[in-house]
Amino acid sequence: MAETINMPKLGFDMAEGKLVRWLKRVGETVSKGEVLAEIETDKATVEVESPAGGIVRMLLVEEGAVIPVGLPIAIVGTADEKIEEPVVMKTDTRQAEAGEHPDLIPTPPILPILPPGLPLHAPADVPATLVAPQGSTVPGKASPLAKRIAREKKVDLANIKGSGPGGRIVRRDIDAVLAGGVKEPAAGGPTPIAITPHSDETVPQSRLRQAIARRMAESKASVPHFYVTHEYKMEALLELRKQFNLIVPEAEKLSVNDFIVKATALTLRQFPNLNTSLSGSSVIRHGAVNIGIAVSVEGGLLTVVCHDADQKPLRQISVEAKNMAARAREGRVRPEEIEGSTFSISNLGMYDVENFLAIINPPEAAILAVGSAREVAVVEGGMVKPDWRMKVTLSVDHRVSDGAEGARFLQALGIYLEEPLRLLL
């Protein structure tokens, strides 16, 4: 029996999603649990698995369409059964494109049933000048996401001037070419001279940046933050990490952040009041300790989640964190990798940051901001000597906790960071 697949809800605050790409064509077989499409939410581009198995009979939404949660997007069934197009209510699609959410849902265009092996639609909207010639290569200085979009849209990156750090080609550069804002030189023609504009420029924010702006503004306006800073001795942890990384494969080498994730998770077991969410006049103490790890991605910040971090060995935390961060930067995270965090960590140590304050990620009650491990001069026993130290700052929702508990949490965290062998037991 045919089954209609709807736009999934990939987060508690998700209202709509953009269908970026179909990974199955009409007429192809899809298994239950197999990736069917890539959907862009406010947070990330997520690989969505099919909830049913069978033959893809209809794709009801074109790539690039923004669809409200719950609207039909595809039909999966058997090869010979009769399929009826689902009936939905109509409205002005311009309202939906403008970001409004009317009660009436727009009807998406129905794509034709095509034989297996044929593309969903020809890229007729891509100018001929953007098609990469045979044998052209993709420059190394381009983000993974930019390279992927360039391959899909047949864009030659060889002559695109990147606007990212160090001239790196990023997604907005590809979007500009596709929109006709950048023209590639004719074959054999002279290389154009780059002219640096000096006029004002209005740059639309990405969905991710808009979501960050909205959530952080709400957090600062509605959550009464307080902050507690502590400094830790890091020489033992750095030495243990060095010794450990000498004997494990490259893919399993530990970062300082891996130790911090594990130490934080174990400490939260002693302080369940900080592993909470506020719900009205009640506080929900979470049974699982799921650590959100802030990852810098193109156009913003994304939090990937290490579930049950208190129960996992360091090596498993390290491998999971690396894999999730890589998928996040490529725009290919899975729904479970960005949902369900109960406490977050934001680490700017790799940028030589001494100390900073982080904004709580609602509905969580706290977040840990981590600075660099730095060799500094310290006084011990009346003598000045060099030592490795690291500062962290805990941001806490004052509605669920207070300064004394925050200070005790940081003291307990120090037991694991300054005696790191405890993390290997």
C-alpha positions as CSV (number, residue, x, y, z in Angstrom):
1,M,0.0,0.0,0.0
2,A,1.3,3.4,-1.0
3,E,2.6,5.6,1.9
4,T,2.7,9.4,1.8
5,I,5.9,10.9,3.2
6,N,5.5,14.3,4.8
7,M,8.0,17.1,5.6
8,P,9.4,15.9,8.9
9,K,9.7,18.0,12.1
10,L,13.4,18.0,12.8
11,G,13.4,20.2,15.9
12,F,11.0,21.4,18.5
13,D,10.9,24.9,17.0
14,M,11.0,23.9,13.3
15,A,8.0,25.2,11.3
16,E,9.3,24.7,7.7
17,G,12.2,23.2,5.8
18,K,13.8,23.7,2.4
19,L,14.2,20.6,0.3
20,V,17.7,20.9,-0.9
21,R,18.2,17.7,-2.9
22,W,16.4,14.4,-3.7
23,L,18.7,11.4,-3.3
24,K,16.2,9.1,-5.0
25,R,14.5,9.5,-8.3
26,V,11.0,8.5,-9.3
27,G,10.9,4.8,-10.2
28,E,13.9,3.9,-8.0
29,T,13.7,1.6,-5.0
30,V,14.2,3.0,-1.5
31,S,14.5,1.0,1.7
32,K,13.1,2.0,5.0
33,G,15.8,3.9,6.8
34,E,17.7,4.8,3.6
35,V,18.5,8.5,3.0
36,L,15.8,9.9,0.7
37,A,16.5,13.7,0.7
38,E,18.5,16.5,2.1
39,I,16.4,19.1,4.0
40,E,17.7,22.5,5.2
41,T,16.3,23.7,8.5
42,D,17.2,26.9,10.4
43,K,20.1,25.0,11.9
44,A,21.6,22.8,9.2
45,T,21.2,20.7,6.1
46,V,20.0,17.3,7.4
47,E,20.0,13.9,5.7
48,V,16.4,12.6,6.1
49,E,15.7,8.8,6.0
50,S,12.7,7.3,4.4
51,P,10.1,6.0,6.9
52,A,8.9,3.5,4.4
53,G,10.3,1.1,1.8
54,G,9.2,0.5,-1.8
55,I,9.3,2.3,-5.2
56,V,9.4,6.1,-5.3
57,R,6.2,6.8,-7.2
58,M,5.9,10.6,-6.8
59,L,8.1,13.4,-5.8
60,L,5.7,16.2,-4.8
61,V,8.2,19.0,-4.2
62,E,10.9,20.4,-6.4
63,E,14.4,21.0,-5.1
64,G,14.7,24.4,-3.5
65,A,11.1,24.6,-2.4
66,V,10.4,25.8,1.2
67,I,7.7,23.5,2.7
68,P,5.8,23.7,6.0
69,V,6.2,20.8,8.4
70,G,3.6,18.1,7.8
71,L,3.0,18.8,4.1
72,P,3.3,15.8,1.7
73,I,6.6,15.7,-0.2
74,A,6.8,12.2,-1.7
75,I,4.8,8.9,-2.2
76,V,6.4,5.5,-1.9
77,G,4.5,2.3,-3.0
78,T,4.5,-0.7,-5.2
79,A,5.3,-0.5,-9.0
80,D,1.8,-1.3,-10.2
81,E,-0.7,0.2,-7.7
82,K,-2.8,3.2,-8.5
83,I,-1.5,6.4,-6.9
84,E,-3.7,9.4,-6.2
85,E,-2.3,12.9,-5.8
86,P,-2.8,14.1,-2.2
87,V,-5.2,17.0,-1.9
88,V,-3.9,20.1,0.0
89,M,-5.3,23.6,0.5
90,K,-4.0,26.4,-1.6
91,T,-2.7,29.9,-0.7
92,D,-0.5,32.6,-2.0
93,T,3.0,31.0,-2.2
94,R,4.6,34.5,-2.0
95,Q,3.5,34.7,1.7
96,A,5.3,31.4,2.4
97,E,8.4,32.5,0.6
98,A,8.4,35.7,2.6
99,G,8.7,33.7,5.8
100,E,5.0,34.0,6.9
101,H,3.1,31.0,8.1
102,P,-0.6,31.3,6.9
103,D,-3.1,28.8,8.0
104,L,-3.6,27.6,4.5
105,I,-0.8,25.5,3.0
106,P,0.5,26.1,-0.5
107,T,0.3,23.3,-3.0
108,P,3.7,22.3,-4.2
109,P,4.3,21.4,-7.9
110,I,4.0,17.8,-8.8
111,L,7.0,16.3,-10.6
112,P,6.4,13.8,-13.4
113,I,7.1,10.1,-12.9
114,L,10.3,9.4,-14.8
115,P,11.9,6.1,-15.7
116,P,14.8,5.0,-13.5
117,G,18.1,6.6,-14.5
118,L,16.7,9.9,-15.8
119,P,17.4,13.1,-13.8
120,L,14.5,14.8,-12.0
121,H,14.8,17.9,-14.1
122,A,17.4,19.5,-16.4
123,P,19.3,22.4,-15.0
124,A,17.8,24.8,-17.5
125,D,18.1,27.7,-15.1
126,V,21.9,27.5,-15.1
127,P,23.5,29.7,-17.7
128,A,25.7,27.9,-20.3
129,T,28.7,30.0,-19.2
130,L,28.5,28.3,-15.8
131,V,29.0,24.8,-17.1
132,A,32.4,23.5,-16.3
133,P,34.4,22.3,-19.4
134,Q,35.6,18.8,-19.7
135,G,38.7,18.1,-17.6
136,S,38.3,21.3,-15.5
137,T,39.4,20.9,-11.9
138,V,38.0,22.3,-8.6
139,P,40.4,24.6,-6.7
140,G,41.6,23.4,-3.3
141,K,40.7,26.7,-1.6
142,A,36.9,26.1,-1.5
143,S,34.7,25.0,1.3
144,P,33.4,21.4,1.1
145,L,29.8,22.8,0.8
146,A,30.9,25.1,-2.0
147,K,32.6,22.2,-3.9
148,R,29.5,20.1,-3.6
149,I,27.1,22.8,-4.8
150,A,29.5,23.5,-7.7
151,R,29.5,19.9,-8.7
152,E,25.7,19.6,-8.6
153,K,25.1,22.9,-10.5
154,K,28.0,22.4,-13.0
155,V,29.8,25.5,-11.9
156,D,33.5,25.9,-12.8
157,L,35.3,27.2,-9.7
158,A,38.6,27.9,-11.5
159,N,37.8,31.6,-12.3
160,I,35.7,32.5,-9.2
161,K,37.2,34.9,-6.7
162,G,36.5,33.7,-3.2
163,S,35.2,36.1,-0.6
164,G,36.0,33.8,2.4
165,P,39.1,33.9,4.6
166,G,42.3,33.9,2.5
167,G,40.3,34.0,-0.7
168,R,38.5,30.8,0.1
169,I,35.4,30.1,-2.1
170,V,32.3,29.7,0.0
171,R,28.6,29.1,-0.7
172,R,27.7,32.8,-1.1
173,D,30.2,33.0,-4.0
174,I,28.5,30.1,-5.8
175,D,25.1,31.6,-5.1
176,A,26.2,34.9,-6.6
177,V,27.4,33.1,-9.8
178,L,24.1,31.2,-10.1
179,A,22.2,34.5,-9.6
180,G,24.1,36.1,-12.4
181,G,26.1,38.4,-10.1
182,V,29.5,37.1,-11.2
183,K,30.4,36.5,-14.8
184,E,33.1,34.1,-15.8
185,P,35.5,35.2,-18.6
186,A,35.0,33.8,-22.1
187,A,37.3,30.9,-23.1
188,G,40.7,32.2,-24.2
189,G,39.8,35.8,-23.2
190,P,41.9,38.0,-20.9
191,T,41.7,37.5,-17.1
192,P,39.5,40.2,-15.7
193,I,40.9,42.6,-13.2
194,A,39.3,42.3,-9.8
195,I,37.9,45.7,-8.6
196,T,37.3,46.0,-4.9
197,P,34.0,47.8,-4.3
198,H,33.9,50.6,-1.8
199,S,30.1,51.2,-1.7
200,D,27.8,49.9,1.0
201,E,26.6,46.3,0.5
202,T,23.4,44.7,1.8
203,V,24.0,41.0,2.5
204,P,20.9,38.8,3.3
205,Q,21.4,36.6,6.4
206,S,21.4,32.9,5.9
207,R,18.7,30.9,7.6
208,L,21.3,29.6,10.1
209,R,22.4,33.1,11.0
210,Q,18.8,34.3,11.3
211,A,18.1,31.4,13.7
212,I,21.2,32.1,15.8
213,A,20.2,35.8,16.0
214,R,16.7,35.0,17.0
215,R,17.6,32.4,19.6
216,M,20.5,34.3,21.2
217,A,18.4,37.5,21.4
218,E,15.6,35.6,23.1
219,S,18.1,34.0,25.5
220,K,19.8,37.2,26.5
221,A,16.4,39.0,26.9
222,S,14.6,36.3,28.8
223,V,17.3,34.3,30.7
224,P,18.9,36.0,33.7
225,H,22.6,34.9,33.2
226,F,25.2,34.8,35.8
227,Y,28.9,33.9,35.2
228,V,31.6,32.1,37.2
229,T,35.2,31.8,36.0
230,H,37.8,29.2,37.2
231,E,41.4,28.6,36.2
232,Y,42.8,25.0,36.0
233,K,46.2,23.5,36.0
234,M,46.6,21.7,32.6
235,E,50.1,20.3,32.6
236,A,49.0,16.7,33.6
237,L,46.2,16.6,31.1
238,L,48.4,17.9,28.2
239,E,51.1,15.3,29.1
240,L,48.6,12.5,29.2
241,R,47.1,13.5,25.9
242,K,50.6,13.7,24.3
243,Q,51.5,10.2,25.5
244,F,48.1,8.8,24.5
245,N,48.3,10.2,21.0
246,L,51.7,8.7,20.4
247,I,50.2,5.1,20.5
248,V,46.8,5.5,18.7
249,P,46.0,5.9,15.0
250,E,45.6,9.4,13.6
251,A,41.8,9.1,13.5
252,E,41.6,8.3,17.2
253,K,43.9,11.0,18.5
254,L,42.3,13.0,21.4
255,S,41.8,16.7,21.5
256,V,41.8,18.8,24.7
257,N,38.1,19.3,24.1
258,D,37.4,15.5,24.2
259,F,38.8,15.5,27.8
260,I,36.6,18.5,28.6
261,V,33.4,16.9,27.2
262,K,34.0,13.7,29.3
263,A,34.9,15.6,32.4
264,T,31.9,17.9,32.1
265,A,29.6,15.0,31.6
266,L,30.8,13.2,34.7
267,T,30.6,16.3,36.8
268,L,27.0,17.0,35.7
269,R,26.1,13.6,37.3
270,Q,27.1,15.2,40.6
271,F,25.2,18.4,39.8
272,P,21.9,17.4,38.2
273,N,20.4,20.8,38.7
274,L,22.7,22.1,35.9
275,N,21.6,19.4,33.5
276,T,18.1,20.8,33.3
277,S,15.5,22.6,31.3
278,L,13.0,25.1,32.6
279,S,9.4,24.3,31.8
280,G,7.0,26.9,33.2
281,S,7.3,26.9,37.0
282,S,9.0,23.4,37.0
283,V,12.5,22.3,36.2
284,I,13.1,19.1,34.2
285,R,16.1,17.2,35.4
286,H,17.3,15.2,32.4
287,G,18.2,11.5,32.9
288,A,20.7,11.5,30.1
289,V,23.8,13.8,29.9
290,N,23.9,14.9,26.3
291,I,26.7,17.4,25.7
292,G,26.2,19.9,22.9
293,I,29.5,20.8,21.2
294,A,29.6,24.1,19.3
295,V,31.1,23.8,15.8
296,S,32.0,26.7,13.6
297,V,30.4,26.2,10.2
298,E,30.1,28.4,7.1
299,G,27.8,31.2,7.9
300,G,27.4,30.6,11.6
301,L,27.6,28.2,14.5
302,L,26.1,24.7,14.9
303,T,25.8,22.5,18.0
304,V,26.3,18.8,17.5
305,V,25.3,16.5,20.3
306,C,27.3,13.7,22.0
307,H,24.6,11.7,23.6
308,D,25.2,9.9,27.0
309,A,28.7,11.4,27.1
310,D,29.1,10.3,30.8
311,Q,28.8,6.7,29.7
312,K,31.2,6.7,26.7
313,P,35.0,6.2,26.8
314,L,37.2,9.1,25.6
315,R,38.1,7.4,22.3
316,Q,34.4,7.0,21.4
317,I,33.7,10.6,22.3
318,S,36.6,11.7,20.2
319,V,35.6,9.7,17.1
320,E,32.0,10.8,17.3
321,A,32.8,14.4,17.8
322,K,35.2,14.4,14.8
323,N,32.7,12.7,12.5
324,M,29.8,14.9,13.5
325,A,31.8,18.1,13.1
326,A,33.0,17.0,9.7
327,R,29.4,16.3,8.6
328,A,28.2,19.6,10.0
329,R,30.8,21.5,8.0
330,E,29.8,19.6,4.9
331,G,26.1,20.3,5.5
332,R,25.3,16.6,6.0
333,V,24.3,16.1,9.6
334,R,21.6,13.7,10.8
335,P,18.6,14.9,12.8
336,E,19.8,13.1,16.0
337,E,23.2,14.7,15.8
338,I,21.8,18.2,16.4
339,E,18.9,17.6,18.7
340,G,18.6,16.7,22.4
341,S,21.5,18.5,24.1
342,T,21.1,19.1,27.8
343,F,24.3,21.1,28.4
344,S,26.6,22.9,25.9
345,I,30.3,23.6,25.6
346,S,31.8,26.4,23.5
347,N,35.5,26.1,23.0
348,L,37.5,29.0,21.5
349,G,40.9,27.7,22.7
350,M,42.1,27.0,19.2
351,Y,41.9,30.7,18.5
352,D,44.2,31.7,21.4
353,V,41.3,33.2,23.4
354,E,42.1,33.6,27.1
355,N,38.6,33.9,28.4
356,F,35.0,34.7,27.2
357,L,31.4,34.5,28.2
358,A,28.9,32.3,26.3
359,I,25.2,32.8,25.9
360,I,23.0,29.9,27.1
361,N,21.4,27.8,24.4
362,P,17.7,27.5,25.3
363,P,16.1,25.5,26.8
364,E,19.3,24.4,28.5
365,A,20.2,25.9,31.9
366,A,23.9,26.4,31.5
367,I,26.9,26.5,29.0
368,L,30.6,26.2,29.5
369,A,32.9,28.7,27.7
370,V,36.5,27.3,27.3
371,G,39.6,29.4,26.6
372,S,43.1,28.4,25.6
373,A,45.5,26.3,27.5
374,R,48.4,28.8,27.9
375,E,51.9,28.7,29.4
376,V,52.0,31.5,31.9
377,A,54.0,32.7,34.9
378,V,52.5,31.6,38.2
379,V,53.5,31.9,41.8
380,E,53.7,28.8,44.0
381,G,55.4,28.6,47.3
382,G,56.6,32.1,46.9
383,M,58.4,31.2,43.7
384,V,57.6,32.3,40.2
385,K,57.6,29.5,37.7
386,P,56.1,28.6,34.2
387,D,52.9,26.5,34.2
388,W,50.1,25.5,31.8
389,R,46.7,27.0,32.8
390,M,43.3,27.2,31.2
391,K,40.3,29.4,32.1
392,V,36.7,28.4,31.7
393,T,33.6,30.4,32.4
394,L,30.2,28.8,33.4
395,S,27.1,30.7,32.3
396,V,24.0,29.7,34.3
397,D,20.3,30.5,34.3
398,H,19.8,32.2,37.7
399,R,16.2,30.9,37.8
400,V,17.4,27.3,38.3
401,S,20.7,27.8,40.2
402,D,23.0,30.3,41.9
403,G,26.6,31.3,42.2
404,A,27.5,28.9,45.0
405,E,26.4,25.9,43.0
406,G,28.1,27.1,39.9
407,A,31.4,27.6,41.9
408,R,31.1,24.1,43.3
409,F,30.5,22.6,39.9
410,L,33.7,24.2,38.6
411,Q,35.7,22.9,41.6
412,A,34.4,19.4,41.0
413,L,35.3,19.7,37.3
414,G,38.8,20.5,38.3
415,I,39.2,17.1,39.9
416,Y,38.9,15.5,36.5
417,L,40.8,18.1,34.5
418,E,43.8,18.3,36.9
419,E,43.8,14.5,37.6
420,P,43.0,13.3,34.1
421,L,43.7,9.6,34.7
422,R,40.3,9.5,36.3
423,L,38.8,10.0,32.8
424,L,40.4,6.8,31.6
425,L,39.0,4.6,34.3
